[in-house]
Amino acid sequence: MSASAKDWNIQLLPAPIAADNKAPQIVLPPIVAAEVFLETPLLQPPELVGGLIHRETVTMFGGGSKSYKTFTVLDLGLSVSQGVPWWGRNVVQGRVLYLNFEIAPAFFQHRISTMSDAKGLVRPLRDFDIWNLRGCARGIEHLAHPIIERCRSGNYAIIIIDPIYKLMGDRSENSNDEMASMLNYFDEISTEAGGAAVVFCHHYTKGVSSTKAQIDRVSGAGVFGRYPDGIITLTPHEQSNAFVAEATLRNFQPLAPFVLRWEYPLMEAAEDLDPKKQARKAGRTPL
Amino acid sequence: MISGIRLKECPAEGEGVHRWIFHAACTLTDAGVSADSAAEIIEELMTRPPKPWSEVDDALRSARGERKAGPRWTPAIPNCIVEVVKAGPSLAELISRSPQPIHLGQPSHTEKYIDALFPGDPWLCVGRSDSDFYTTRRSLWRERLSDRALIVPSPMSSQKGRTKQGKLSCHSEANTGPRRFLVVEFDSGSLDKQAALLWRLAQFAPLALVVFSGGKSAHSWFFCEGPAEDKLTRFFDYATSLGADPKTWSRSQFVRIPDGERSDGKTGEGLSAAGVVGVPEGRQAVLYFNLEVIR
């Protein structure tokens, strides 16, 4: 709409909100009998990472500041795009889009190059697209549609958004309503991009994370613990440079915690370490 | 504990004193404590002075059911706000859409705007602050408005009227005339976001003026002589669903005078954050002006 009204056009206002509940009116699907619902088998979205991530879902990676979250999800992107295992789990090869809001392009380039060498990947890398957006942070309401436009023709299996706080705009991280409205856009991106998995990074609160329930460790509103289909966290282990990986998964069998050791530039399984021994002090354990 | 009456402890300033006052007023009224005694008890337990000074009396009158309840406005609906903000425009675009060109950085044109908004010689209530105001004829305000901060956006019906506390005052609901302008203010979010929201409202009502508060917000003035009150209520309810502050529904509510001067002389960073520069420090700059919709 470009022109302002010359006179009062109340009749054009959106439908009034019902006085009883003050909630916007929406069209809801019908209620169906269970047997009717069972008549047509529905296909589950394919597994992208065995036992961890489906397509058409939203997954959050949480960790403390400087806990190698970006390295971790970059490793995920490289693994999916090249069809090689990630954290020892099988992946289904697919095209990846990485939205890098944080790392300066020169450093990001170095990371990708170093990691692909360390993983022994064959160059040129296929099916891995980078969108360097550092300096373009805006509220998700401004970015969702440009992102969707770029993704529609991309046939992406997974879209990685790193980190989420760059898309909050004016929203308060502590507001459930405002964070839910932001996360709703991730569903929209997933759907409009043809069912890509959306993975995003979020940081822990300050302090000792191991004393909180796994889904409550990230900073801000409680909706972060409820909205994503998968919540994967990296919490410092009591041994230096090791992290306990834990996952709360809506659509998979529960996953036992396990330990990863940081061996620059990759996380490697550390089967010799006990996942129960999480660090009791805040911050990255010293080298 | 006051002679068997259990009152919660008054919270620290900024943590809900106003709500506590209402709780205390209801509790004491229900217990049969007289209004004078209740006011004394409440003021003694409060952790800050009343703001405004009638705050405790107002709460006690509400507790006795003597205050008329205003409309119950729809609270902000975040998803609707997000959708509207997505459509824009930005503040800079809003300024560029002004039918009367906006030239920021020039000497104040308050007199010109007031002449256009309030033709003739009506009573106008103008203030430097909430406690420093006066009502007189437009002609007597001439050449004295550009350093003022506040104005009631509708002409006053007389110089003085009785406040709810029964005192004669230049600023009361009783001496505020019929609505001429309905002002909408969004009290949160960037000015770009506010520009998108008020532009949305401008699709349904004649937007005459947008004034920068000098701080964080923009006041949008909608010309409203003519429409019935129920239409205005419907419109304002939609505005609150987009996050508008309900307080400007009151006819006598002070709003920012166009091209006036903030009493503290300061300017918030909202304008520069929206890429709008050149506004003198403390100026409540006009950002949009449409003379055509004013009759």
Interface residues (C-beta under 8 A of the other chain):
Chain A: M1 S2 S4 A5 K6 D7 W8 N9 I10 L12 L13 P14 P16 I17 K22 P24 G139 E141 H142 A144 H145 D170 D177 E178 A180 S181 N184
Chain B: T74 P75 I77 P78 N79 C80 V82 E83 V85 K86 A87 R97 S188 G189 S190 K193 W199 R200 A202 Q203 F204 A205 P206 L207 C224 G226 P227 K231 R234 F235 D237 Y238 S241 N290 E292 V293
